[in-house]
């Protein structure tokens, strides 16, 4: 009978499927047993016995409801992991009518296996995917390289909002839902960086501002009262909210306050557009967390400038983290807005105790704190942070209304990085923030460079910078050093049995062990050459560099035995050591790239001795032996015929150190 009614309605010219659904609901015909689609019309209507209706597919945009018409979105690839085949099919057909390419996965294991090949722009998961927990599946996806930032939409069978927030899942929709909700949410996800929610009870405002913003490339969602606005914010999480104040059910003040008090939503900028334009109204708007306030009648081009400013700030997101601590709501909010517009990740605290706890958890790059706060004041907060290892490197800016010499002296004594006198413009604060961040980046770059350059190269660069020497000047000096070369025996055949990633992992683990031993014996690690290490030793405080080199070699051979446990095939190491005069300095291009290293015949000899050493052995030259003979036991071997040497070379095989 149901089929007859539908055929009759369609034959009679009833083309709007929303009307079909409304009619069926009125007649209570929306639940018809097992899930099935009406023959020939499967892209348009889906029923389920478990819920009244998932919704309608193939719907076109009605003006103002935010649904995109088919074909208006560039083709995107969506991968769906849903436990119900009927629901998965409904989602597939609904999105395909909108021009999306949809890939279905039968279960969680198949989804993970096909993920890299499918390379989706969006993942749609269910909180329970057959036997696999959807949230655990989400965690597994986030661990796969290249998919850490792929957006995920969670289909929730029940209210799993809190679990989604804890997992960091931004987009979610609860069953039952209609197709226009799904399409609108997916379009919002793909419109990231240009989605605006307009909340106003005036249809004239919606038509005027909505069309104006759409004409400038923005995707506009709409709500006609505060409650509807909050519901849409939670569902779609737009990039920007424009709201009136005087509205039924919930005012714009209440809406803004609820948004800013929700940790999952507080980052969304809110622009209030209202005819309430007195100073007290504007002040209240900023107190509840508004990011900007414009008076009606709205100058559309002024509004567009404000919208562009906030949207551009979204593109800058991901900069350094800043914590703002002040007991004034307005001060915190104004500073937060100014920093957020520069792309910083900003957290706030209303007193010193909260600021201290957030510093431990949030680990900001910069703390901006007021001097006078209830409980723990700014100076005590700074002292506590400087005493803890995990927070002592945070740059601290102190805000104070007392700009005298005594205050400045206390600031310097406490190890603070800067202070700023109230009242101040945000621009001035941002200049200080950028300067401190530039200094932090410079320190971090310097620390990072130490991992890529030898200590000698870093020291030489610092020396040249301090002397203000020309960057094109090349320097080299003769110096007595002991050179150690180590090399893994038969490394090339070993590589043939391993994947590139396995080779990198093996080498890094091996170098971690050997580099630590070398540093414990005051070595300068000059370079890594594939599987080889070249290290330099200087005489220090009565200890010959040659002795430190030999001790290092013996420790390296012993450490390799431990490293080889449960490893097949085991690695074998040979080491060559020589002492003599070398040339140390800048080697390379005067204008482009250079290396700070050592060259000379004594360097070559150390490498030749390493090549001649037996697996597991250490060969040293006569010059090295003469410096360490009272401290080590050796076995003299027949003179060696080495490549590049016209005469044979005496050498000694190290047995032990005394």
Residue, then its C-alpha position, 0 to 999 in steps of 0.5 A: x500500500x505504501x508503494x501505491x501511495x508513493x507512486x500516486x504522489x510522484x505520478x501526480x507531480x509531487x517532485x519535492x521529496x521533502x514534501x513526500x517525507x512530510x506526508x509520510x510522517x503525518x500519515x505515520x508511514x515512515x517506518x516500514x519494517x526492514x530498511x529498503x529503498x523504493x525501486x527506482x528512487x534509491x538516491x532520494x529516500x531512505x527508511x530504517x526500522x531502527x530510527x524514523x528517518x536518516x534523511x533525504x538525498x539529492x536535495x538542492x539548496x533552498x535559499x538560506x539553509x546552507x545546503x550546497x547544490x550538486x556540482x558546486x563543490x570540486x570533487x573530493x574523496x570520502x572514505x566511509x567506515x560504518x557498521x550498518x550497510x544500509x546506513x553506509x549505502x545511504x551516505x554513499x548515495x547522498x554524497x555521490x549526488x553532491x559530486x563526491x567520490x565515496x569509498x566504502x570499507x567493510x570493516x576497520x582492518x580493511x579501512x586501515x589497509x586501504x587508507x594510503x591507497x584511497x588517500x581520502x580528503x575526509x573520513x566518516x566513521x561510526x562510534x562502533x564499527x562492527x567489532x572495532x571501537x570507532x575511537x580506537x580506530x580513529x587513534x590508529x589512523x592518526x598514527x599513520x603518516x600523512x593522515x594526522x590532519x585528515x578531517x574525521x566526521x563521527x557518526x554517533x549512535x547515541x550521545x558520544x559528544x564528550x568522548x569526541x571532545x576528549x579524542x579531539x574529533x571536531x565534527x560529529x552527527x547523531x543518528x537519526x539525521x537527514x541528508x541535508x544535515x549530512x550534506x551541509x556538514x560535509x560541505x562545511x568541512x570542505x569549506x574550512x577557512x571560509x564558513x560563517x554562521x549568521x545568527x539574526x532574527x531578521x530575515x531581511x538581514x539574512x537575505x542582505x548580509x547572507x547574499x553579500x558574504x556568499x558573493x565574496x566566496x564565503x559559505x554561509x550557515x544561518x540561524x534565526x535565534x540564539x538557541x538555534x545558533x548554538x545548536x548549529x555552532x555545536x554541530x558545524x563548528x563554523x570558522x566565524x560567527x556573526x550574531x545579533x544581540x536582541x533575539x528570541x530564546x537566547x540573546x547574542x550576549x548569552x550565545x557568545x558567553x556559552x561559546x566562549x565557555x565551551x573548550x571545544x568552541x572558544x577558539x571560534x571568533x564572534x562578531x556582534x552586530x547590533x543596534x545597541x551601540x552605547x558604550x555599556x553595551x559594547x563593553x558588555x559584548x567584550x566582557x562575554x568574549x566577543x572578538x569584535x563589535x559593529x553597530x547597526x545599520x551595518x556597513x557591509x564593506x566594514x564588516x567584510x574587512x573584519x571578516x577577512x581579518x579573522x579568516x586570515x588569522x585562521x590561515x595563520x593558526x598553528x603559531x607559537x603558544x601563549x598564555x595570558x594571565x590577568x584577573x580582568x576579563x576584559x584585559x584577558x579577552x582584548x589581549x587574546x583577540x590581538x594575539x589570536x589575530x596574529x595566528x597564535x594559539x592562546x590560552x587564558x588564566x584568571x589568576x596566578x594559581x590557574x596560570x601555574x597549572x596551565x603552564x605545566x599542562x599547556x607548556x606555552x612559549x610565552x607567558x604574559x602575566x599581570x603583576x597584581x593578581x589574587x592569590x599568587x601574584x606575577x612575581x611569585x608565579x615567575x619564580x615558581x616557573x623558573x624553579x621547575x625544569x619543564x617550565x624554566x625556559x618559558x619567556x615571561x612578559x610582566x604587565x604592570x601599572x608601576x613603571x619605575x626603576x625599582x620595579x624594572x630592577x626587580x623584573x631583571x633580578x627575577x629573570x623575566x624577559x620583558x615588561x610592559x606598562x599599562x595601559x598599552x596598545x596590542x600592537x606594542x605588546x605584539x612587537x615585544x612578543x615577536x622579539x622574544x619569539x625571534x630570540x627563542x627561535x634563534x636559541x633553538x636553531x643554535x641547539x638544533x645546529x649542534x646535532x648537525x655540526x661538530x662542536x668545532x664547527x659551532x665554536x668556529x662559527x661563534x668565534x667568527x660572529x663575535x669577531x665580526x669577521x667576513x663570512x667569505x674569509x676561509x681559515x685553516x690551522x695546523x694542529x696535532x690531533x688523534x683521528x679515529x675511524x670506525x666502520x661496520x664490516x660487510x655493511x653493504x650485504x647487510x643493507x641488501x636484506x633490509x628495507x630503507x626504513x629498517x636500514x635507517x632505524x638500525x644505523x640510528x640505533x647503532x650511532x646512538x650507542x657509539x656516539x655516547x661512548x665517544x662523547x664520554x671520552x671527550x671526542x669531537x664527532x667530525x662526521x658520519x659517513x654512511x656506516x662510518x664514524x670519524x672522530x677527533x681527540x685533543x690532548x686535555x689536562x695531561x690526558x693524551x688524546x691518543x689514550x682517550x681514542x684507544x679507550x673509546x675504541x675498546x668501549x665501542x667493541x664491548x658495547x657492540x657485543x651488547x648491541x648484537x644480542x638477539x640480532x641476526x646477523x650480528x654486526x662486526x666493527x673495525x677501528x683505525x687510530x692515528x696521531x699527528x699533525x693535520x690541517x683543521x679549518x674551512x674546506x669548501x666554497x668561499x661563497x656557498x657551502x663549506x665544511x669545518x673539518x680536518x685534512x692531511x696525510x695523517x687523516x688518510x692513514x687513520x682511514x687506511x688502518x681502519x680498512x686493514x683492521x680485522x673484524x672486531x679489531x683496533x689497529x693503531x699507528x706507531x705515533x699513537x702507540x708511542x703516546x699510549x704504550x704505558x697504558x695499553x697492551x698490544x700485539x705488533x703485527x708485520x708492517x702493512x702495505x697500505x694504499x697510497x703509501x710507497x713504504x710499509x707502515x708499522x701498526x699495532x693491534x690493541x689487546x687491552x687498556x691498563 
